[in-house]
Amino acid sequence: MARILELAIVGVALLVALVAIRVGTLHVPELIRAVSAALGDGPWRAGELGRLVASALGPMLVGGLVCLGLLAYLVSAYRLRRAMAAWPDQPWRWRSDWAAGRIRLSNRAPVAALVIATVLYAFVVVPLGVHLASLKNAGAVYAFLGVLAAFLGLFAGLQWVNRRRHRAELELQTLPGRIGGQFAAIATIPEAFDPGTGVRVTLRCVLTQSAAVGSGNTDDAVSVLTDTQNARRRSDSSTSTVFEDARLATVEDRSGSSRDARIRVRFDIPPALPATGTVVSGGGSDGSSRVTRHYRWSLRIRRADEGELREIAFEVPVFGSGPLG
């Protein structure tokens, strides 16, 4: 049933995206005529051209991005289901990097988000802003466009500054890390650390807990008349650290011409701790609440200097023989 519902939602979203693309294509002929007229002897009406560009490219770009996102989701879900069916008792094999024993950080996701945001800004937001500026409050509109451009530039700058750290790699020596056992790995950081440099390494388990609680009011006339006293729900979320162990390590001597820093880490994990994963539990007997607990283990590395706040974080597999939670 859940699979059918998932496919139905994807199908509806795909249909809406295709309709948006179709709506955009309907404005293309008018846009072509307006551009041809402006390039000829006709007047150059920037506001009207901006409206047509936003009307044509906006729905087409958004619809196309939704289609690509849905395709990527379906491929990812298919691969996950195959892995779950192949190794039902080995969840650390459900992620390809965990299964390979080598976790590589990447900035592909933020860079892709930056590219998408820049394209939408250039071909949708700016033309729409030019159109609105031609109507009224041109100064405020262009100031807003400038602020958005500054945010995009700041985000691009952050990605550039951290470009080397995003290529860090963690080779798992224990696959997986065992509760009541050990977690060991070798981190390779593409930065020119001097041999013997002190780094602070932290193994941490974080719990993110969310609870959906019925919030209907029996004194609410609408709720009483429609028999939906408990239909409305309130969601509360909190995050807490379940386990943390930090220690100092040193960068190993480089071999050959390599400029990468290698750091060996090993932690003893106490028993009776939760494993990586998500636990969903019901609430009271009336079913008015639903609690979801997500446990995430991570290995974090940063320089031991007091003023250093930047750190490299790897999400790592830690499991045990018992159930989650």
ABEGO torsion letter per residue (X at the ends): XAAAAAAAAAAAAAAAAAAAAAAAAAAAAAAAAAAAAAABABBBBAAAAAAAAAAAAAAAAAAAAAAAAAAAAAAAAAAAAAAAAABAABAAAABAAAAAGBBBBBAAAAAAAAAAAAAAAAAAAAAAAAAAAAABGAAAAAAAAAAAAAAAAAAAAAAAAAAAAAABBBBBABOBBBBGBBBBBBBBBBBBBBBGBBBBBBBBBBBBBBBBBBABBAABAAAAAAGAAAABBBBBBBBBBABBBBBBBBBBBBBEABABBBBBBBBBBBBGBBBBEBBBBBBBAAGABBBBBBBBBBBBBBBABAABABBBBBBBBBBBABBBX
